[in-house]
Amino acid sequence: MSKLSVYRPLLSYPQFLKLLIGSCVSRFGDSLDAIALSWIVYEVTHNPSLLALSVAINYLPSILLQPIAGVLTERMNQVRVSAVCNLIRGAAVAGCAVLFFFDLLTAPLLFLFIIVNSTVESFEMPAANALTPKLLPAELYTIGASLSGGVSKTLELLGTAIAGTIIGLFGSHTALLIDAGTFLFCAVMTAWVRYDFSKQASNENSISGYLSDFKDGFRLIRVNTILPFILLIGAMLNGIFAPMGAFQASYIGDYLHMDANMLSILSISMSACMALGSFLVPFLLKVFARRTVLFWSFLLLFPVYLLLTFAPYTTALWPAVLTILAFGWSGVCVGVLSVLFSSIFMETVPKDYMARISGISNALLMCISPFITLICSALVLFLPIPAIFFLCGVLFSVFSLCIRRMKGFSAIK
């Protein structure tokens, strides 16, 4: 019980807990949706290229619209925006499930649902991100981010573990209906949050006013010492898993000579360890300075890629053991870094700027993973996958050593 006492101060903030519970349950639904929807896309289209296209379609609205959506939601009641967006997403997912069940879902309709879902999410994410710092005092940002990250990853792990069983026994549409139910639950919990938005600064509701807010967001990023640094940290976080994700299937099949079961084991290992890393942060910060934890969490990613480099050249059970260890260890490091990123971001961005800065930063950071994946796809034409992993490890270790010399790093308390 004493271990959990670090989270006890959060009990004094019931509005935050309502938001947390709704968000975490929604993440459980998202983990079901991620597997079920990809299977539905393939069943409807029977075309691997359209499966890849669906991923691109899912990304594009978020990248293009979030900077604009962040500015718009900054002036709104973010509780209402988040609740309504979750209702719309739930209705869209339920509609997709019903049409699929009655064999009425076509490829154009499916892509329309994906676009609607991603577009609505572009408004929901900045609104939800802007709520947390309004509902918690700054000294609890790290603990709040730790609990949120740990519980979310635990529920994602549960969803991933049972998704196959649900789809196999009851069909993909059932998994989507459960996801729709979690959106509805999240909408209800969010709508239940109480906050006085009359405290928000009132700006001119005109095109010139919105453009001014948009430019102010970029200006804040430019003049703030910590923000560019923390966005660089976010970019590296988004890029860490890109090489592993891009080559995972090929690495397991061609270099480890294992089957798809290994993919599932690695996914579970990574998710479980990300949850562990998130929960560990408050305890690490009792012993070490935040800058120290940030530095070592990045530096310790080098052994991850080192293990992946040499695992194929070992014998007996060692290839599997080393690969599972690498994915698990990367999960711990990224879990820690994600909590630190969230807490420092909330502390650095003024509350009245949170939605617009969140929209801008989310759009920028979402570009990183596809960009690095594209680079990796070019490198693999000239280098074996283990060699690419080794290069990634060297780059991450060099980056870790460089961040100590950056102004933003020294400004973090």
Summary of the structure (lengths in Angstrom):
residues: 413
radius of gyration: 21.4
end to end distance: 29.0
largest distance: 68.0
contacts: 1441
relative contact order: 0.14
helix: 86%
strand: 0%
